[in-house]
Amino acid sequence: MAAMAAREPPIPPASDGRDKRPESGRGSAGGGGDGSREGEERGGLPIPSRNPLPLSASQEAQVREVFNERVRKLCAEEIKAFADCARERTFSVSFACRALSRRMNGCMQAHATAAEHDRAREQWFAQRAARARDHERRERRRLEQESFLREWWGLAPRDPEEIRRELEKLQRAEKVGGAVRRRNTGAGAGAAVEEEGGGAAAERGGAGEGR
């Protein structure tokens, strides 16, 4: 029960429809400089702006994981105290550890702010290069294992051209944000504008680091 409470993602405060971020962080042109410099100072890649283009569902989930991890680190002492209290307890946890539980939840709610979420997003963008290297290492390892198993069981090897295309995908940069694509939907229907999410483009581009 203590482990489940510690892994429970913090819930950011509800928004009333107004952007409460600082003025320096608004806009893609005015606030991009600070975030870019911070990313470069950490040795990572700069982010496009303080509030960059919308990400795909899988990328937003990764940002959320970074955000939850940052909040848990800030409240590590409170979480540990509650976990120690709840250890070897069952039904009595809600009574014996009520004060520690309120302290832990209060800490996590205090740090689960929009500003902290922006910092988590900046960290996610700064770690793009590391994620790309890790993804390439895992994919190359998978291809090596597949080749070994095919040789072990006497199966025909894969088409070298297919393997070459997969390796080329690993060299493509991760696509972030949405894209607008125009396609002809029919002879007399004219051209229709289709908005394509960044997640679908990233998956086709071989990003796949969430898997």
Secondary structure by P-SEA (a helix, b strand, c coil): caaaaaacccccccccccccccccccccccaaaaaaaaaaaaccccccccccccccaaaaaaaaaaaaaaaaaaaaaaaaaaaaaaccccccccccaaaaaaaaaaaaaaaccaaaaaaaaaaaaaaaaaaaaaaaaaaaaaaaaaaaaaaaaccccccaaaaaaaaaaaacccccbbbbbbbbccccccbbbbbbcaaaaaaaacccccc
